[in-house]
Amino acid sequence: MAYPQAVNEALEKLATTAIWRSNYAPPIYRLPWSAGISAAPPHFAGFARNFVFNGLFFGISWGAIMWFSIWSDSALTGSDAVCTALLAGLSFGLVMAFYYRRGARKYQLSQWK
């Protein structure tokens, strides 16, 4: 796939580690890369960026799926649904940020420049 040069170099370095490709090049990152956007792979991104990106993506996606599949037919109010999705997004974002930071430290990967 034709990704920006900086992304290709980072992916080549990640390929030399024991990290699975699906972990260092997740599908949600491949879309902007294929559009020519030079975004850091998650192991090269900072803790805050991974926290915000993963938390927002998960919270919005999971909240929308839950609303349309379960919550809209239940007694759950809209504000309760938003708070639940926000809490889920914050939790997921925090866990993923720690996961990516741990992997970066384990394989001695530097921050994106």
N, C-alpha and C positions, 0 to 999 in steps of 0.2 A: 504494500500500500504506500502511496506517495504522501508521506508526512513531512513537515518542516525538518530541515537538516538538524537543528538542535534536538528535536524530539527523537529523530532516528538515532543520533549519537547516544542519547540517554537510554533508549530502548536496547541498543546494542550492549551497553554496559550492564544493564539489568539482566540481559539474556545470559551473561556469564555467571550470574548468581544462581542459587537454588530456588529462587522465587518463581512461582508459576506465572506464565504469561498472562493468564486471566486475572492475576493479582496486580501485576505491574502495568498492565495495559487494559483496564476494564472497559467494557463497551461504552459506558457513559463518557469516557475520555476520548475514545476513538472517533466519535462524531466531530468534535471541534478540530481534532488533528487532521482528519480527512478534508476539512474545509479550509485548511491552511493556517489555523490558529496555533501558535506555538505556546501551548500551555504545558507546564511542568507535569511529568508523570507523578503519580501520588507519592512515591517514595522520595522524590526530589523536592516536593513542595513542603512548605513549612507547616508546623502544627496548626496554626490558626487558619490557614487556607484550607487544609484538609477538614478541619472541624466545621468551618462554615459551609464549604461546598457539599460535603457529604451529609451534613445535618439538614441543610435546606432541601437538597434533592430528595432525601429520604422522607423528611417530614411532609413535604408537599405531595409527593407521590403516594406515600402510604396513607396520608390523611384523605386524599381524594378517593383512593380505592376503597377505604373503609367507609367513607361517607356514602358513596354510591352503592356499595354492596350491602352494608349492614346498618350503619348509623342513621340513615335517613328514615328508615322504617321503625326505628326504636324511639324510646323516650329521651334520647340524648339530645340536648340543645346544641345549637350551632356554636355557641361560645365554649361549651364543654368539649365539643369535637375539636375545635381549634386548639384549645389548651392541651388536650391529649396528644394531638399531632405534633404540637410544639415540643412537648416533653419527650415524645418518641424521637423526634428529629435531633434534639439536644443530646439525648443519650446515645443514639447511633453515631452522631458526628463525633462525640467525645471518644467512643470506643474505636472508631475507624482512625481518628487522628493518632491515638496511642499506638494502634496496630502499625500504621505506616511509619511512625517515628521509630518504633522498635526495630522494624525491618531495616530502616535506613542506618540505624546505629550498628546493627548486627553485621551488615555488609559494608560498613564504613563508606556510605554514600554521602556526598556533599550536597548542600542546598543548591537549588537552581539559581543560575546566575543570569 
